[in-house]
Amino acid sequence: MSSELITVFMFASMLLLMATGQRVFGVIGFVGAAAALALWGKGSAEMPFNATIQVLNWFPLITVPFFVFMGYILSESGIAGNLYRMFHVWFGGVRGGLAIGTMGLMVLISCMNGLSVAGMAIGATVALPELLKRGYNKIMVTGVIQGGSSLGILIPPSVVLVLYAMIARQPVLQLWLAGIVPGLLMATLFTIYIYIRCRMNPEMGPAIPREELDAIPRAEKYRLLTAGILPLGIFAAIMGLFMTGVTSLVESSVVGAVLALLAALVTGRLNRTVLESSTRNTLSVSCMFLWIILGALCFSSVYDGLGAVRAIESLLLNTWDLNRWEILIAMMVSFVILGIFLDDTAMLVIVAPLYIPLVRMLEFDLVWFGVLYTITCQIAYITPPFGYNLFLMRAMAPPEITLPDIYRSIIPFFFMMVLTIAILMVFPQIALWLPNLYMGR
């Protein structure tokens, strides 16, 4: 059986089993072990599981629970609620101002967490009810929360970029720095879209009445303005200590978790309920990450053992006769398609080891490619029918927001993300400027 047919069989089997509702890590690991047994006979099923010992050497994985814990402490303690109140007061007087403020909230939550889950949860529970109560168009604001929450995997401290750094053997700091400007660029595109759409169609995002805003004391407005200092201060401490070499990546994640605890304590919001909820959620997310990585390593070790990298190179370069940019676009498209069905972690561990040698051979910058990969994950998160954020929104949104509403809401944000990828392909220095500046190039 050729490598191409084995590829079709393994991926088709994986998607078919996932359609039965089984756990992602179980499906991926089972397909890898079953394929090894079928291809190489008795005893070979141990091969993919032996490959998982690599996880024990991925020391930066320790950062995952600390960054997740930091984000959950800041959200569960209500600090994120204060942030939204700040945006509510300072941006509410503009048409579409609350939606623009929600986008600002999503950016700050991204700096606090490194995942999309926290941003989605806060946006759907804190911002969405207020936006609907104020008469905002439900389809537009649903898209705002889904698109904005996806920024969490691009803006530091992005957990996805940490995992990519381990697989591609690239510096985490350079990847984090590379994600900042593209993340802010995407947030800016989203904000411009909201502003223009609400200016052209004011009933989609009505401004808060001036008399209501004037009734809020000026002292209260300035007090709320300080709500953004805590999360930004924590982000600055993490990045500052890491960039200056005072702390390692793992130590920086510990610093972030400790500072988040201190922030909750100082504001009087740290209690048993917050601590227990944050710890449980952290344990759940961290274990999910680890099991998916273990299962994906089982799968990729078998597939790589078949010479998949060479088969892919031969297919793209010789059989299809594509140039380097056409190959890059084909990889991006495959990431989006796989991301519709797979978790971003599983997709990264399965596919990245196959593509990274090809990217290196084509002489593309691996840091730049990491940013492109992460944006394709964001696109996959909001792409029907199985996008991760679509189901999170369906679970958290009020009953008046239907699944068709959720699907329609992401259309403009999908195209803005594609536009961001196109801009980064034409102007790669947008992503590489900060890393190069830091490296003194």
N, C-alpha and C positions, 0 to 999 in steps of 0.2 A: 504494500500500500504506500502511495506517495505521501510526502510531507503535506501536500495540499489537501489530500483526502482526509488524512489524520486530523489536520487542523479543522476542517469542516465538521468532522465527527465529534471531536472534543468540545468545540464551542456549541454545536447544536445540542449535544447531550447536556451540557451545562445549562443552557437556556431552557431546555425542556424540563429539566428537574427543578429549576428555579420557579417555573410556572406552576409547579405543584404546591408552592408555598413553603418549601423547606428552607432551613437556614442557609444563608449565602456561604458561610465558611464551610459548612458540611457538604454542600453541593460541590464546591470547587475542589475541596480536598478529596472527596470521593471519586470524582471524575479523573483527577490526577493519578490516584492510586489504582483505579480500575484500568486506566489506559496503560500504566506501567506493567500491570499483571498480564494484560492481553498482548502487549508488544514483546515483552522479554521473559515471560514465564514466571515460575514459582520463585519466591524470594524477592522479586524485583519490586513488589509493592512497598517494601521498606525504603526504597530509594528516595521517593519524594518526602517521606517523613524525616529521613536523615537530613534532608536539605534544610529542614526548619531549625536545625541547630544554629543556623546563621543568625537567627533572631537574638540569641544570647550574646552575640558580638556587636549588636546594634545598640551601643550604649546610649546614643541620643534618644532612643525610644522612651527613656525615663522621663523626658520632657513632656510627653503627651499628658499623663495624669496631672502634672503640676499646672500646665497651661489651661487644661479643661477645668480644673478645680478653681483656678483664679477667675475664670469667666463665670462659673456658676455662683461663686461667692458674691461677686459684684452684681449679678442679676437677681439672685434670690434675696439678697439683703435690701433690695429696693433702690439701690443707687442708680440703676438704669431708669427707674420711674422718675427720679428727680431730673435726669437728663432730658427725658421727654417733656416734662413740665417746663424746663428751660426753653427748649425749642418752641413749645406751645406759646409761651409768652412773647418771645422775641421775634418769631416769624409768623405768628397767627394773623397779623394785620395785612399780610400780602395775599393776593389771590394764589391759591395753591400753597400757601405758606406752611400749613401743617404737614402736607405731603413732602415739601422740601425739608422741613424740620425732621420728619421721619427718616429721610435719606441721611441727614446729618447724624441722627441717632444710630443708624445702621453702621456708619463709618466708625463711630466711637466704639460701638459694641464689637466691631471687627478687631479693633486695637486691644480689646479686653479679652478676647476669647480664642480666636484662631480657627473657629469652626462656624458653619452656617446655622447649626441647630439653635444656638443661643439667640442669635439675631432674629430668627424666625419666631421663636417662642415669645420674645419680648415684643416684637412688632405685632404679632397676632393678638396678644393678650393685653398689651398696654396701649399701643398706638391705634390699632384697627377699630376698636369700639368707639374711641373718641372721634376718629375720622368719619365713621358712618353717622354718628350722632350729629356731627356738624354739617351733614348733607353732601359729603364728598362722593364722587362717583365710585361705586363699589368695585367696578372692574379695574379702574385706574389704580386705586390704592392697594388692591390685592396684588397687582403687578409690582408696585413700588416696594412692598414688603418682601416679595419673593426675590426680586432683582437685587434689592439692597442687602438682604441677608446673605446672598451668595458671595458678597465681598469678603466675608470672614475667612474664606480659604485662600485669599490672595494677599490681603494686607497683613503684615506681621502682627502678632506671632502666629503665622499660618502653620498649622500642624501638617497639612498636605505638603508644603514646601520642605518641611523637616524630613518627611519620608522620602520625597524625591531626592533630597540632598544625599541621603544615605545610599540610595540605589545608584544615582549618577556619580557618586563620589565628588560632589561639589560642595563648596563652603556654604553652610546654612546662612551665615550673615550676608553673603553676597546675594543669595536668593531672596532673602527678606528685603534687602535694600532694592533689589530689582522689582519686587512686587509693589512697592509703595507708589511710585508715580503712575503705573498702569491702573492700579486700584483707584487712585484719586481721579485719574482721567475718566475711568468708567463711571464713577460716582458723579463727576461733573456732567457727562453726557446725559445721565439719568435726570439730573437736576434741571438742565436746560430743557429737556423734553417736557418735564412736569410744568415748568414755568410757561413755556410757549403754549402748551396745550390749554392750560388754565387761563391764559390771557386771551386766547382765541375763543374759548368756550367757558366763560366765568362760572356757570352753574356746576361745572365739574369739580371745582375747588373753591368754594366761596370763602371770602376773608372773614375773620372774626370781627364783629361790630366794634367800631372804635370806642364806643362808650364802655364796653365790657373790658377792653384792655386798659382804658384810662382809670378804671375802678381799682386796678391792681396797684398798690403802693410802689413808688419808685424803689424804696429800700428792698421790697420783696423781689423786684425784678433783678436788682444787682446781687441779691443773695442767691437767687437761682442761677445767675451767671457763673457762680463759683462751682456749680454742680459738675461742670466739665473738667475742673482742675484735677480731681482725684483720679479718674481713669487715664487722663492724658499724662499726669504725673507718674503713674505706675508704668505706662508705656515708655515714657522718656527714661525712667530709671532702668528698665530692662534693656532697652536699646543702647543707652549710654554706657552702662557697665560692660555690656557685651562688646560693643564697638571699641572701647578703650582697652580691652583685654583684661580688665579687672576680674571678670567672672567668665567661666566657660558657658556653653549653651545650657547645660544641665543646671549649673549654679544660677544662671539668669532665670530659668523657669521657677526655681525654688524661691528666688527673690520676689518674683511676681506673685506667687501664691501667698507668701508671708505678708507682702504689702497689701494685697487684697483683704487678707484677714484683719490687718491693722486698720485699714480704711473702714471696714464694716464695724470694727470695735469702737473706733473714734467717733463715728456717726451714731453710735448707740443702736445699731441694727443687728449686731451679732448675738444670736441666741441659739438655743439647742435645736430648734426647728430648722433654722437656716443652715446650721452646720451639718445636721443629719441629712437634709435634702441635698445639699451640695455634694456631700461625700458619696451618697448613694448614686447620684447622677454621674459623678466622676467615675465611680467604679464600673457602672454600666457601660459608659462610652469607652473607657479604656480597655475593658475586656473585649468589647466588640471589635475594637481596632486590632488587638493582639490576635484574636481568633481568625479574623479575616486575613491578616498577614500570614499566619501559619497555613491556612488553607490555600492561599494564593501561591505561596512558595512551593507547596506540594504540586500544584498544577504547572507552574512555570518551570520547575526542575525537570519534569518529564518532557514538556514541550521543547525546552532548550536542548535536552539530551538528544532529540531527534534531528538536531541541526537546523532548528527553525530560523535562526538568525540568517544563516546562509541561504535558506530557501526564500526568505523574504527579500533579501538583497537581490537574489537572482530574478525573482518575479518582478520587482519594481524596476531594476536597472536593465535587465536583459530582455525578459519576456515582453514587458509593457513599454520599455524604452522611454522612461520618464526622465525629465531633467530634475535637478535637485529641488527646485521650488515646487514642481508638481508632486514630487514624492512627499515633501513636507505637508502640502495641502491634503494629500491622501491620508497621511498619518493623523492630521487634525480631524478629518471627517470620521476616520475609524474610531478615534477617541470619543467623539460625540455619540456615535452609534452604540459603542460598548457602554458608555456612561448612562445610556437610557436604561440599561438592564442591570448594570453592576454598580456597586458602591465605588466611590472614587479611590478608596484605599485598595480594594481588590483589583480594580482596573490598573492602578499604578504598578502594583507588585507583579501582575501577570504580564502586562504589555510593555511597560517601560524597559525591562531588561532586554527585550527584543529590539526595541526601537533605538535605544540610546547608542549602541555601537554603530548603527546606521547613521544617526545624526552626527556622530563624531567623524565617521568616514566622509560624510558630505561637507564637513568643515563648517557646520553651524555651531554657534556658541551654545553650550549646554545650559548655561544660566538663563539665557534668553529663551531657549526652548522650554525650560521649566515653567517660565511665566506663561508661554503660549499653552502648554499642557494644562496649567491650572485654570486658565480662562475657558478652555474647552470643557473642563469639569463643571465650571459654573453654567455653561450652556446646557450640558447634559442634565444638570440639576433641575432645569425648568423646561425640559423638552418632553412633550407628551409622547407616548401615553404613560410612561413609568418614571418620569423625573422625580427625584427624591423630594425636592421642595414642594412639588405639586401635592403629594400625599400628606406632607406635614401641614400644609396650608388647609387641606380638606379636613384634617383631624382637629385643627385649632380654630378654624373660622366659624362664625355664627351661621345658623341655618339658612339665612337669606342669600348667602354666597354659595352658589352651586358649583359642581365640577366643571360644567361648560364655561361658567364665569371665570374660573381659575385658569382654564386653558386659554381663553381669549385674552386674559390679562397679561400674559407673558409675551405676546407677539412682538410689541415694540421693543421690549427689553432683550429679546432674543436677537433682533437685528442690530441693536446697539452693541451687544457683546461681540457679534460677528464683525461689526465696524471697528471695534477696539482691536481685534486680532489683525485685521487688515492694516490698520494704522501702525501697529507694532511690527508687522512684516516689512512695511515700507520704510519705517523709521525705527530700527531696532535700538537706537541710542536712547529712546524714551525709557526703555527698561534698563539699559546698561549704563546710563549716565551716573547714577548714584553709586553703583558698585565700582565703576572705574574711578570716580572721584575719591572714594574711600581708599582704593588701592593706589592712588597717586598716579594713575595712568594719564 
